[in-house]
Amino acid sequence: MKLVAVSAGLSTPSSTRLLADHLAESARSELAAQGYDVETDVVELRELAVAVANNLVTGFPSPQLAAAIETVSGAHGLIAVTPVFTASYSGLFKSFFDLIDPDALTGKPVLVAATGGTARHSLVLEHALRPLFAYLRAAVVPTAVYAASEDWGSGGDEYTEGLPARIRRAGGELAALVAARPAEETPTDDTAALERQLSDLRFD
Ligand SMILES: Cc1cc2nc3c(=O)[nH]c(=O)nc-3n(C[C@H](O)[C@H](O)[C@H](O)COP(=O)(O)O)c2cc1C
């Protein structure tokens, strides 16, 4: 079983990457507790920024970008984390998902998350990320996680749980969706099955 986190953070170290790592670990440990053998992978979009721009203008991905797209498309569960830039997802984050086949995420369990300088932009999860993945027909988990600078190390307030509790809840929800989803054939398996059917046809 494979969990993939996409991080669009640009800084080093990156709070977006840190959040992606925590969420992946939360889902992984929940699935491991249920007896699943889980592999986690992180796609760092920062390293692919030039390749993403080149793909947009040429129509062709670099080998590294093609591998990243395949990793995301083949994941059993996806964690998508962006920094908030100008009250929305970052351009790099959106451009990467623009390059993914619109059917590749259909039905895939996805946890959306974002980091930002201010808690006032936390609804970016609901007005930008959730509609994007709804359009791609992904199965987005109910809890989306936003981490503003002040959330790191905070225990929450009367209206919200602290960040660690939200990470645990969201990771648990992703794990539950991943575990509940029936084993699916990957696109590669579909192609192989189609080829087998075609080779079985007799035209003589
Ligand atoms: C160009 C730019 C625009 C930003 N716009 C916002 C914004 O609208 N709202 C917000 O809360 N934070 C904004 N930020 C702050 C980043 O979202 C925040 O620092 C983020 O956590 C950085 O992630 P990183 O550490 O992974 O690079 C902006 C930062 C940059 C560089």
The ligand as a Tripos MOL2 file, in Angstrom:
@<TRIPOS>MOLECULE
LIG
   31    33     1     0     0
SMALL
NO_CHARGES

@<TRIPOS>ATOM
      1 C1          4.4020   35.2650   -2.4310 C.3       1 LIG1
      2 C2          3.8570   34.8980   -1.0760 C.ar      1 LIG1
      3 C3          2.5180   35.1270   -0.8090 C.ar      1 LIG1
      4 C4          1.9850   34.7590    0.4340 C.ar      1 LIG1
      5 N1          0.6640   34.9710    0.6570 N.ar      1 LIG1
      6 C5          0.1070   34.5750    1.8370 C.ar      1 LIG1
      7 C6         -1.2750   34.7660    2.0830 C.ar      1 LIG1
      8 O1         -2.0250   35.2910    1.2900 O.2       1 LIG1
      9 N2         -1.7740   34.3100    3.2630 N.ar      1 LIG1
     10 C7         -0.9930   33.7020    4.2080 C.ar      1 LIG1
     11 O2         -1.5090   33.2970    5.2530 O.2       1 LIG1
     12 N3          0.3420   33.5220    4.0100 N.ar      1 LIG1
     13 C8          0.9050   33.9420    2.8510 C.ar      1 LIG1
     14 N4          2.2430   33.7630    2.6190 N.ar      1 LIG1
     15 C9          3.0600   33.0990    3.6540 C.3       1 LIG1
     16 C10         3.2380   31.6030    3.3460 C.3       1 LIG1
     17 O3          2.0170   30.9580    3.0870 O.3       1 LIG1
     18 C11         3.8480   30.8840    4.5530 C.3       1 LIG1
     19 O4          5.0220   31.5090    4.9320 O.3       1 LIG1
     20 C12         4.0690   29.4160    4.2370 C.3       1 LIG1
     21 O5          3.8840   28.6640    5.4100 O.3       1 LIG1
     22 C13         5.4750   29.1260    3.6960 C.3       1 LIG1
     23 O6          5.6190   27.7360    3.5190 O.3       1 LIG1
     24 P1          7.0700   27.0580    3.4680 P.3       1 LIG1
     25 O7          7.7250   27.2370    4.8260 O.co2     1 LIG1
     26 O8          6.7950   25.6210    3.2010 O.co2     1 LIG1
     27 O9          7.8270   27.6970    2.3380 O.co2     1 LIG1
     28 C14         2.8120   34.1440    1.4140 C.ar      1 LIG1
     29 C15         4.1640   33.9420    1.1330 C.ar      1 LIG1
     30 C16         4.6920   34.2910   -0.0970 C.ar      1 LIG1
     31 C17         6.1480   34.0350   -0.3960 C.3       1 LIG1
@<TRIPOS>BOND
     1     1     2 1
     2     2     3 ar
     3     2    30 ar
     4     3     4 ar
     5     4     5 ar
     6     4    28 ar
     7     5     6 ar
     8     6     7 ar
     9     6    13 1
    10     7     8 2
    11     7     9 ar
    12     9    10 ar
    13    10    11 2
    14    10    12 ar
    15    12    13 ar
    16    13    14 ar
    17    14    15 1
    18    14    28 ar
    19    15    16 1
    20    16    17 1
    21    16    18 1
    22    18    19 1
    23    18    20 1
    24    20    21 1
    25    20    22 1
    26    22    23 1
    27    23    24 1
    28    24    25 2
    29    24    26 1
    30    24    27 1
    31    28    29 ar
    32    29    30 ar
    33    30    31 1
@<TRIPOS>SUBSTRUCTURE
     1 LIG1         1 GROUP 0 **** ****
